[in-house]
Amino acid sequence: MGKVTGLEPRELAHVRARLVEFAGEVLASIPRRDSRGWGECYLRGLMLDGRRKSIQPMDERLEDGDEQCLQQFVNQSPWDWTPVRERLAKRMVSEIEPEGFVIDDTGFPKFGTDSVGVAHQYSGTLGKVGNCQVGVSITACTDRASCPLDWRLFLPESWDTDTERRARAHLPADERHRPKWELALECLDELDEWEIAPVPVLADAGYGDITDFRTGLEQRGLDYVVQVKGTTSAFAEHVSTETPDYSGRGRPPAARYREGPSSLRALALESGEDQLVEVAWREGSRERPLGSRFVALRIRPANLKLRRAAAGGELALRWLLCEWPEGAAEPVKYWLANLDEDTDLERLVHLAKLRWRIEHDYRELKDALGLDHFEGRSFRGWHHHVTLVAVAHGFLTIERLNPKARAAA
């Protein structure tokens, strides 16, 4: 069940009854019975061993495949992906019991210019600027498992005014360019609408460095541990506002910070190496604990936007977590967190490092399940495909978490 290339036909036959039951549960909102059947067929095509998971090669591997019917189901059929994702999210949250919701984005390399959202843009998947689509995801995550719960397609600004491409991709009129961090917040709002219990939000510096993203999480009452750059502005915990003496004329002066802020890097260096603690966060591939040296400090993030929003009031205290490996001249990674004041260092480190799991599982999503193999061009088709890939991944995750299923396999 753990191969990155997919399942052999005999392996798929062994789990097919359970797959039919799972697909029936998750795809129940699709109104037509025959459409649900093609959904289950598409899931099998995604899971079967094979280098390419676009529709034509999947059809060739499926005994009961029909290329035209699969194309129609994914690209033209009007079924709503939102209730499918809701059912999947509720099932997977109960199975995984996530410790964090990981915000991430991933690239879908493309040829040509007509696939919805495609542009010459940076992709972390490619590690460079390339012709690709970019999808934003939210993933339920623990050290033992993860599963994507919701998706948004990032639209570059060039798509807002290109009426011909929008028409060819059947792009709804209200789908416009928005920053990735806004799409991520929208996904979190949708999980809340589905009554999914919140857990800490985890993200890399592409999101963590954005003040509006962190503020949006705080406005929603969500905990977070997000990576940031060491150049981020902040005050030490002990620094507070001061009110200048009043001369007796005009408006009394407001409280303010008398000195400019420092940086996270400078605050970490000032704390010194003697404050570092060795922390292991999980076992590595060779059953050896993965660990490093860390320090956690209480600080006040203090960039210009935050100082203006505080309007002379005290800036909020947050956790600064720094990783400072043995032999390094300074910290190599920084995170900001709004967890409770009594949160211990081990929990901060565990959450900061939890993102490794989705990077591990993305190999299966892309290599084994064809996440970025979709060749359709429409907005609807893209959303249908990524939803079905998430369903397939969810099923395989449940199989791996079930000791009886593993033993029988």
C-alpha positions in Angstrom: 0.0 0.0 0.0 2.9 2.4 0.5 4.5 2.3 -3.0 4.9 5.7 -4.6 4.1 4.4 -8.1 0.6 3.1 -7.3 -1.2 -0.2 -6.6 -0.8 -3.4 -8.6 -4.1 -4.7 -10.0 -4.2 -7.5 -7.4 -3.7 -5.0 -4.6 -6.5 -2.9 -5.9 -8.8 -5.9 -6.2 -8.1 -6.8 -2.6 -9.3 -3.4 -1.3 -12.0 -2.7 -3.9 -15.0 -3.6 -1.8 -13.8 -1.1 0.9 -13.1 1.5 -1.8 -16.6 1.1 -3.2 -18.0 1.7 0.3 -15.8 4.7 0.9 -16.5 6.2 -2.5 -20.3 5.7 -1.9 -20.0 7.7 1.4 -17.8 10.5 0.1 -19.4 10.9 -3.3 -23.0 10.6 -2.0 -23.8 14.2 -2.8 -23.4 13.6 -6.6 -27.0 13.1 -7.7 -26.7 10.6 -10.5 -25.9 7.0 -9.7 -24.0 6.4 -12.9 -21.9 9.5 -12.2 -21.0 8.2 -8.8 -20.0 5.0 -10.5 -17.7 6.8 -12.9 -16.3 8.6 -9.8 -15.3 5.3 -8.2 -13.9 4.2 -11.6 -11.8 7.4 -11.8 -10.5 6.7 -8.2 -9.3 3.3 -9.3 -7.6 4.8 -12.3 -5.7 7.2 -10.0 -4.6 4.4 -7.7 -3.6 1.8 -10.3 0.2 1.6 -11.0 1.2 3.6 -14.0 3.5 6.5 -14.9 0.7 8.8 -16.2 -2.6 9.5 -14.5 -4.4 11.5 -17.2 -7.6 10.1 -18.5 -6.4 8.3 -21.6 -3.7 6.1 -20.0 -6.0 5.5 -17.0 -8.7 4.3 -19.3 -6.2 1.9 -21.0 -5.4 0.4 -17.6 -9.0 0.0 -16.4 -10.9 -3.1 -17.4 -14.2 -1.2 -17.2 -12.9 2.2 -18.3 -14.6 4.4 -20.9 -12.5 7.4 -21.9 -15.5 9.4 -23.1 -17.5 8.8 -19.9 -14.5 9.6 -17.7 -13.9 12.8 -19.6 -17.5 13.8 -19.3 -17.6 13.1 -15.5 -14.4 15.1 -14.7 -14.6 17.9 -17.3 -18.3 18.5 -18.1 -20.5 17.1 -15.4 -21.9 19.9 -13.2 -21.5 18.0 -9.8 -20.5 20.3 -7.0 -17.1 19.5 -5.4 -17.8 21.4 -2.2 -20.0 18.8 -0.5 -17.6 16.0 -1.6 -14.8 17.9 0.1 -16.9 18.4 3.2 -17.7 14.7 3.5 -14.0 13.9 3.0 -12.9 16.5 5.5 -15.2 15.2 8.2 -14.2 11.6 7.6 -10.5 12.3 7.5 -10.5 14.6 10.6 -12.1 11.8 12.6 -9.6 9.2 11.2 -6.4 11.3 11.5 -7.3 13.4 14.6 -5.0 16.2 13.2 -2.6 18.2 15.3 -2.3 20.9 12.7 -3.8 22.3 9.6 -1.0 23.0 7.1 -1.3 25.8 4.6 0.7 25.2 1.4 0.7 25.7 -2.3 2.0 23.5 -5.1 2.7 23.9 -8.8 1.2 22.0 -11.7 3.6 22.3 -14.6 1.9 22.9 -18.0 2.6 23.4 -21.6 0.7 26.1 -23.5 -1.4 29.0 -22.2 -5.0 27.8 -22.1 -5.1 25.6 -18.9 -7.1 27.6 -16.3 -4.8 29.8 -14.2 -1.6 28.9 -16.1 1.1 31.5 -16.2 4.9 32.0 -16.2 5.2 32.1 -12.4 7.2 30.9 -9.5 6.5 27.3 -8.3 8.1 25.8 -5.2 7.5 22.4 -6.9 9.8 23.5 -9.8 12.1 25.5 -7.5 12.0 28.3 -10.1 9.8 30.3 -12.4 8.1 28.2 -14.9 4.8 27.7 -16.9 2.4 26.3 -14.4 -0.8 26.5 -12.4 -0.6 27.0 -8.6 -3.1 25.4 -6.2 -3.4 26.5 -2.5 -4.4 23.7 -0.1 -5.2 23.1 3.5 -4.1 19.7 4.9 -5.0 17.9 8.1 -1.7 16.6 9.5 -0.1 14.5 12.2 3.3 12.8 12.3 1.7 9.6 11.0 -0.6 10.8 8.3 -2.0 13.7 6.4 -4.8 14.4 3.9 -5.7 17.5 1.8 -9.1 18.8 2.9 -9.7 21.8 0.7 -8.3 23.6 -2.4 -8.3 26.9 -4.2 -6.8 27.7 -7.6 -4.6 30.8 -7.7 -5.4 33.1 -10.6 -2.6 35.4 -11.8 -3.7 39.0 -12.5 -3.3 38.4 -16.2 -6.4 36.2 -16.1 -8.7 39.0 -14.8 -8.7 40.8 -18.2 -8.2 37.9 -20.7 -11.8 37.4 -21.7 -11.0 34.8 -24.4 -9.0 32.5 -22.1 -11.6 32.9 -19.3 -14.3 31.8 -21.7 -12.3 28.8 -23.0 -11.6 27.7 -19.4 -15.3 28.3 -18.3 -14.0 30.5 -15.5 -16.9 31.9 -13.4 -17.1 35.7 -13.5 -16.6 36.1 -9.8 -13.3 34.1 -9.8 -10.6 36.8 -9.9 -7.0 37.3 -8.8 -6.5 37.2 -5.1 -3.3 36.7 -3.0 -2.6 33.1 -2.0 -2.9 34.0 1.7 -6.5 35.2 1.1 -7.3 31.9 -0.6 -5.8 30.1 2.4 -8.0 32.1 4.8 -11.0 31.3 2.7 -10.2 27.6 3.0 -10.1 28.0 6.8 -13.4 29.8 6.7 -14.9 26.9 4.8 -13.7 24.4 7.3 -15.4 26.5 10.0 -18.6 26.5 7.9 -18.3 22.7 7.9 -18.0 22.7 11.7 -14.5 21.2 11.6 -12.9 21.8 15.0 -9.9 24.1 14.6 -6.3 23.1 15.4 -3.1 25.2 15.1 -2.4 26.6 11.6 1.0 25.8 10.2 2.7 27.5 7.2 6.0 28.3 5.7 7.5 31.8 5.4 5.6 32.4 2.1 2.5 32.9 4.3 4.0 33.5 7.8 5.9 36.6 6.6 2.6 38.3 5.6 1.2 40.4 8.4 -2.3 40.4 7.0 -2.3 36.6 7.0 -1.2 36.4 10.7 -3.7 39.1 11.6 -6.5 37.2 9.7 -5.7 34.1 11.8 -5.9 36.1 15.0 -9.1 37.8 14.0 -10.6 34.3 13.5 -9.4 33.1 16.9 -7.0 30.6 15.4 -3.7 29.5 16.9 -0.7 29.4 14.5 3.0 28.5 14.3 4.3 30.0 11.1 7.8 30.3 9.7 9.2 33.9 9.1 12.4 35.5 8.1 15.0 36.6 10.6 14.7 40.1 9.4 11.2 40.5 10.8 10.9 43.5 13.1 10.2 43.0 16.8 10.8 44.3 20.3 12.0 42.2 23.2 9.3 41.3 25.8 10.5 43.9 28.3 10.2 46.8 25.9 7.0 48.8 26.5 5.5 52.1 25.4 6.3 55.3 27.2 4.3 58.5 27.4 6.3 61.7 27.0 5.9 64.5 29.6 3.0 66.8 28.9 3.9 70.4 28.4 0.4 71.6 29.2 -0.3 72.9 25.7 -2.3 71.2 22.9 -3.2 67.6 22.8 -1.5 65.4 25.4 1.1 63.1 23.8 0.2 59.5 23.1 2.2 56.6 24.4 4.8 55.3 22.0 7.9 53.1 21.7 10.8 55.5 22.0 13.3 53.3 20.1 13.0 51.6 16.8 12.4 47.8 16.8 15.1 45.2 16.4 15.0 42.0 14.3 14.2 38.5 15.2 17.8 37.5 14.3 19.2 40.2 16.6 16.9 39.2 19.5 18.0 35.5 19.1 21.7 36.4 19.0 21.2 38.6 22.1 19.7 35.7 24.0 22.9 33.8 23.5 23.8 30.1 22.9 23.6 29.3 26.6 19.8 29.5 26.3 19.6 26.8 23.7 17.9 23.5 24.4 18.3 20.2 22.5 14.9 19.0 21.3 14.1 15.9 19.3 10.8 16.1 17.3 10.5 12.7 15.8 12.3 9.5 14.7 14.1 9.7 11.4 14.1 7.0 8.6 16.9 5.1 10.4 15.0 5.0 13.7 17.2 7.7 15.1 15.7 10.8 16.7 15.8 14.0 14.6 16.8 16.9 16.8 18.4 20.2 17.0 19.0 23.1 19.4 16.2 25.6 19.9 15.3 28.7 21.9 11.9 30.2 22.5 11.5 33.8 23.4 8.6 36.1 24.2 8.7 39.0 21.8 6.5 41.7 20.3 6.3 41.7 16.4 6.6 45.3 15.5 6.6 46.1 11.8 5.1 49.4 10.7 1.7 48.0 9.9 1.4 46.5 13.4 2.7 49.6 15.1 0.1 51.8 13.3 -2.7 49.3 14.1 -1.7 49.4 17.8 -2.2 53.2 17.8 0.1 53.8 20.7 -1.0 50.8 22.6 1.2 47.8 23.6 2.0 45.4 20.8 0.9 41.8 21.4 3.3 39.3 22.9 4.1 36.3 20.7 6.4 33.4 20.8 9.6 33.5 18.7 11.0 30.0 18.1 14.5 29.7 16.7 16.4 26.7 15.4 20.2 27.1 16.0 22.1 23.9 15.1 25.3 22.9 16.7 28.2 24.5 14.9 26.1 27.2 13.2 27.0 30.8 13.9 23.4 31.9 14.2 19.9 30.5 13.9 18.9 29.0 10.6 15.1 29.1 11.0 12.6 31.3 12.8 8.9 30.9 13.6 6.2 33.1 15.2 3.4 31.6 17.3 0.5 32.9 19.2 0.1 29.9 21.4 -0.6 30.4 25.1 2.1 31.8 27.3 2.6 28.5 29.2 3.2 26.5 26.0 6.3 24.4 26.4 9.3 24.3 24.0 8.7 20.7 22.9 5.2 21.5 21.7 6.4 24.6 19.8 9.1 22.6 18.1 6.7 19.7 17.3 4.2 22.0 15.6 6.9 23.9 13.8 8.4 20.7 12.3 5.1 19.0 11.5 5.0 20.3 8.0 7.5 17.5 7.0 4.5 15.1 6.7 2.8 16.8 3.9 6.0 17.2 2.0 6.4 13.4 2.4 2.8 12.7 1.3 3.0 15.0 -1.7 5.2 12.4 -3.4 2.3 10.1 -3.3 -0.2 12.7 -4.3 1.9 13.6 -7.4 3.8 10.5 -8.3 1.3 7.8 -7.4 -2.0 9.6 -7.7 -1.4 12.0 -10.5 -2.2 15.3 -8.8 -0.5 17.3 -11.4 -1.2 15.0 -14.4 -4.6 16.4 -15.3 -4.7 17.5 -18.9 -8.1 19.3 -18.9 -8.2 23.1 -19.2 -11.4 24.0 -17.4 -11.9 25.5 -13.9 -14.5 22.8 -13.1 -12.3 20.0 -14.4 -9.3 21.2 -12.3 -11.4 21.3 -9.1 -13.0 17.9 -9.9 -9.6 16.3 -10.4 -7.9 17.6 -7.3 -10.9 16.7 -5.2 -10.9 13.1 -6.5 -7.1 12.8 -5.9 -7.7 13.9 -2.3 -10.4 11.3 -2.0 -8.1 8.6 -3.3 -5.3 9.7 -0.9 -7.8 9.7 1.9 -8.8 6.1 1.2 -5.2 4.9 1.1 -4.4 6.8 4.3 -7.3 5.1 6.1 -6.1 1.7 4.8 -2.6 2.4 6.2 -4.0 3.5 9.5 -6.1 0.3 9.8 -3.9 -2.5 11.2 -6.4 -5.2 10.2 -6.3 -3.9 6.6 -2.5 -3.9 6.5 -2.3 -7.4 7.9 -4.8 -8.7 5.4 -2.9 -7.1 2.5 
